[in-house]
């Protein structure tokens, strides 16, 4: 039996990926600058609309606690992989926007790990 799962007709389509955070508008601004999207705000919910991609959304979470990375005691739950053409240039830009480096690697691999301004881990991955 194969590990690949396919269906002829999907049950659903991915509408958005939603991140809890303490300040949805600020975090949406960060990702809009990274992804080239447009911010659409509505009370405690903010969307980043990127043409040709699923919506990245943010909702206010009272008592927000950022994921620990890496941590043997608690998982990060998920992270975003963002594909870039130039890893060094993209790194400079996300750091200027407020990202924090978590794992830049040894210079031989094709990805680097950062935390966004709210603490969510994400990777920049060279194509």
VOBA-1610 file (N, C-alpha, C; in pm, whole numbers, padded with zeros to 5 digits, always signed):
BEGIN
Unk+00084-00119+00000Unk+00000+00000+00000Unk+00088+00125+00000Unk+00055+00219-00081Unk+00130+00343-00094Unk+00091+00441+00016Unk+00187+00527+00054Unk+00158+00633+00151Unk+00089+00752+00085Unk+00090+00757-00048Unk+00026+00867-00120Unk-00124+00850-00116Unk-00194+00959-00087Unk-00339+00957-00085Unk-00388+01056-00190Unk-00468+01006-00283Unk-00525+01094-00384Unk-00674+01064-00397Unk-00746+01163-00440Unk-00888+01144-00468Unk-00917+01210-00601Unk-01017+01159-00668Unk-01056+01219-00795Unk-01121+01355-00774Unk-01198+01365-00670Unk-01271+01488-00643Unk-01247+01528-00498Unk-01192+01647-00474Unk-01165+01685-00335Unk-01292+01710-00257Unk-01285+01685-00131Unk-01394+01713-00040Unk-01403+01863-00012Unk-01288+01930-00008Unk-01284+02072+00025Unk-01162+02136-00041Unk-01159+02268-00039Unk-01041+02342-00084Unk-00991+02424+00034Unk-00861+02452+00034Unk-00802+02531+00141Unk-00839+02677+00121Unk-00915+02732+00215Unk-00956+02871+00206Unk-00856+02964+00271Unk-00808+02926+00390Unk-00712+03009+00459Unk-00638+02928+00565Unk-00523+02980+00602Unk-00448+02932+00716Unk-00456+03043+00818Unk-00498+03011+00941Unk-00525+03112+01043Unk-00426+03097+01157Unk-00363+03208+01194Unk-00269+03210+01306Unk-00328+03293+01418Unk-00330+03238+01539Unk-00365+03316+01658Unk-00246+03405+01691Unk-00273+03523+01745Unk-00165+03614+01781Unk-00219+03725+01869Unk-00130+03802+01932Unk-00177+03910+02018Unk-00220+04035+01942Unk-00165+04060+01824Unk-00195+04181+01746Unk-00211+04144+01599Unk-00333+04106+01557Unk-00355+04060+01419Unk-00313+04159+01312Unk-00341+04286+01332Unk-00308+04384+01230Unk-00157+04398+01211Unk-00083+04400+01320Unk+00063+04411+01311Unk+00123+04288+01243Unk+00077+04169+01281Unk+00133+04048+01223Unk+00092+04034+01076Unk-00028+04076+01042Unk-00071+04076+00902Unk+00018+04169+00820Unk+00053+04283+00876Unk+00142+04376+00806Unk+00278+04314+00779Unk+00331+04238+00874Unk+00458+04168+00856Unk+00448+04072+00738Unk+00346+03985+00739Unk+00334+03885+00633Unk+00295+03947+00498Unk+00220+04056+00499Unk+00189+04124+00373Unk+00317+04176+00309Unk+00408+04228+00391Unk+00537+04276+00339Unk+00622+04160+00289Unk+00618+04047+00356Unk+00697+03930+00314Unk+00640+03867+00188Unk+00508+03852+00181Unk+00444+03780+00071Unk+00393+03869-00042Unk+00394+04000-00020Unk+00343+04090-00123Unk+00192+04094-00127Unk+00128+04076-00014Unk-00017+04071-00010Unk-00081+04202+00032Unk-00213+04200+00035Unk-00294+04314+00076Unk-00364+04279+00207Unk-00362+04371+00302Unk-00425+04350+00432Unk-00571+04393+00426Unk-00659+04306+00475Unk-00802+04336+00486Unk-00843+04307+00630Unk-00874+04413+00705Unk-00903+04400+00849Unk-01051+04409+00877Unk-01094+04329+00975Unk-01234+04330+01019Unk-01237+04293+01167Unk-01246+04391+01255Unk-01247+04372+01401Unk-01125+04293+01448Unk-01144+04177+01511Unk-01032+04098+01563Unk-00981+03996+01463Unk-01016+04009+01338Unk-00977+03916+01232Unk-00914+03996+01119Unk-00799+03952+01069Unk-00732+04022+00961Unk-00684+03920+00858Unk-00712+03946+00731Unk-00666+03860+00621Unk-00550+03927+00548Unk-00458+03843+00498Unk-00359+03888+00401Unk-00395+03816+00272Unk-00433+03894+00173Unk-00475+03841+00044Unk-00357+03845-00052Unk-00317+03729-00101Unk-00206+03717-00195Unk-00260+03654-00322Unk-00250+03723-00437Unk-00304+03666-00561Unk-00250+03527-00589Unk-00339+03435-00621Unk-00298+03299-00657Unk-00263+03210-00540Unk-00288+03255-00417Unk-00252+03176-00300Unk-00370+03173-00202Unk-00366+03076-00111Unk-00466+03073-00005Unk-00447+03195+00084Unk-00553+03237+00149Unk-00548+03351+00240Unk-00474+03312+00367Unk-00390+03403+00414Unk-00325+03388+00544Unk-00399+03483+00635Unk-00457+03431+00743Unk-00542+03512+00830Unk-00488+03511+00972Unk-00529+03613+01047Unk-00482+03630+01184Unk-00599+03667+01272Unk-00607+03603+01389Unk-00714+03636+01483Unk-00653+03663+01620Unk-00717+03757+01690Unk-00670+03793+01823Unk-00690+03676+01919Unk-00589+03651+02000Unk-00595+03543+02098Unk-00554+03598+02235Unk-00653+03625+02319Unk-00619+03672+02454Unk-00532+03569+02525Unk-00431+03615+02594Unk-00342+03524+02665Unk-00245+03450+02574Unk-00221+03504+02456Unk-00131+03440+02358Unk+00003+03403+02419Unk+00045+03281+02393Unk+00178+03234+02431Unk+00243+03180+02304Unk+00358+03236+02269Unk+00428+03195+02148Unk+00476+03050+02160Unk+00480+02976+02047Unk+00532+02841+02050Unk+00681+02841+02084Unk+00726+02735+02147Unk+00869+02719+02177Unk+00933+02642+02063Unk+01048+02690+02015Unk+01117+02620+01909Unk+01265+02630+01931Unk+01339+02525+01922Unk+01289+02387+01934Unk+01259+02355+02079Unk+01174+02260+02101Unk+01138+02222+02237Unk+01100+02075+02242Unk+01162+02002+02332Unk+01127+01862+02351Unk+00998+01850+02433Unk+00963+01955+02508Unk+00847+01950+02596Unk+00717+01994+02527Unk+00727+02076+02425Unk+00606+02128+02359Unk+00632+02140+02210Unk+00536+02097+02130Unk+00556+02105+01986Unk+00523+02245+01936Unk+00573+02278+01819Unk+00545+02407+01758Unk+00409+02406+01689Unk+00343+02293+01679Unk+00214+02273+01615Unk+00221+02277+01463Unk+00274+02382+01405Unk+00293+02391+01261Unk+00387+02507+01234Unk+00435+02515+01111Unk+00512+02631+01068Unk+00489+02653+00920Unk+00522+02771+00873Unk+00507+02805+00732Unk+00641+02788+00662Unk+00642+02727+00545Unk+00760+02721+00457Unk+00736+02823+00346Unk+00822+02923+00337Unk+00810+03028+00237Unk+00924+03012+00137Unk+00891+02991+00012Unk+00990+02968-00092Unk+01043+03101-00144Unk+01176+03113-00153Unk+01240+03236-00198Unk+01344+03204-00305Unk+01374+03303-00388Unk+01478+03286-00490Unk+01617+03308-00434Unk+01632+03403-00343Unk+01762+03439-00288Unk+01754+03435-00136Unk+01808+03332-00076Unk+01798+03309+00068Unk+01861+03423+00148Unk+01977+03470+00107Unk+02044+03577+00181Unk+01965+03708+00175Unk+01916+03744+00056Unk+01838+03867+00042Unk+01708+03857+00120Unk+01641+03743+00115Unk+01516+03724+00187Unk+01541+03731+00338Unk+01650+03674+00382Unk+01683+03680+00525Unk+01701+03825+00570Unk+01776+03902+00495Unk+01795+04043+00531Unk+01661+04114+00543Unk+01571+04088+00449Unk+01442+04156+00447Unk+01355+04115+00567Unk+01344+03985+00597Unk+01258+03945+00709Unk+01315+03993+00842Unk+01448+03998+00853Unk+01508+04051+00976Unk+01478+04200+00990Unk+01484+04275+00879Unk+01448+04417+00880Unk+01303+04438+00919Unk+01216+04343+00884Unk+01073+04352+00914Unk+01039+04309+01057Unk+01136+04254+01129Unk+01112+04217+01269Unk+01120+04070+01301Unk+01155+03985+01206Unk+01171+03842+01235Unk+01295+03821+01322Unk+01296+03714+01397Unk+01411+03675+01479Unk+01466+03544+01426Unk+01598+03533+01408Unk+01654+03406+01362Unk+01644+03299+01471Unk+01605+03179+01432Unk+01601+03065+01524Unk+01710+02964+01490Unk+01730+02941+01360Unk+01831+02844+01316Unk+01872+02877+01173Unk+01988+02935+01158Unk+02036+02971+01025Unk+02112+02857+00959Unk+02135+02749+01030Unk+02206+02635+00973Unk+02354+02660+00963Unk+02420+02572+00891Unk+02565+02578+00880Unk+02611+02634+00745Unk+02518+02687+00669Unk+02552+02745+00540Unk+02545+02648+00423Unk+02515+02521+00451Unk+02509+02422+00343Unk+02368+02380+00306Unk+02272+02401+00394Unk+02135+02357+00364Unk+02057+02468+00296Unk+01941+02432+00243Unk+01863+02524+00161Unk+01746+02589+00235Unk+01748+02590+00366Unk+01643+02659+00442Unk+01702+02717+00571Unk+01631+02816+00623Unk+01666+02879+00751Unk+01537+02903+00828Unk+01545+02897+00960Unk+01426+02905+01046Unk+01427+03038+01122Unk+01309+03101+01127Unk+01292+03229+01195Unk+01164+03225+01277Unk+01149+03324+01364Unk+01022+03348+01433Unk+00967+03480+01383Unk+00837+03484+01351Unk+00776+03610+01312Unk+00764+03698+01437Unk+00719+03822+01425Unk+00713+03911+01541Unk+00627+03860+01657Unk+00535+03768+01632Unk+00453+03710+01739Unk+00514+03581+01793Unk+00619+03530+01728Unk+00686+03410+01777Unk+00657+03283+01699Unk+00571+03287+01595Unk+00544+03169+01515Unk+00669+03133+01433Unk+00711+03008+01433Unk+00824+02970+01350Unk+00785+02968+01202Unk+00878+03007+01116Unk+00860+02992+00972Unk+00997+02970+00910Unk+00997+02908+00793Unk+01123+02881+00722Unk+01126+02958+00592Unk+01243+03010+00560Unk+01270+03057+00424Unk+01341+02942+00355Unk+01289+02900+00241Unk+01341+02785+00169Unk+01382+02828+00029Unk+01506+02800-00008Unk+01553+02833-00143Unk+01492+02734-00241Unk+01450+02787-00358Unk+01390+02697-00457Unk+01494+02621-00535
//
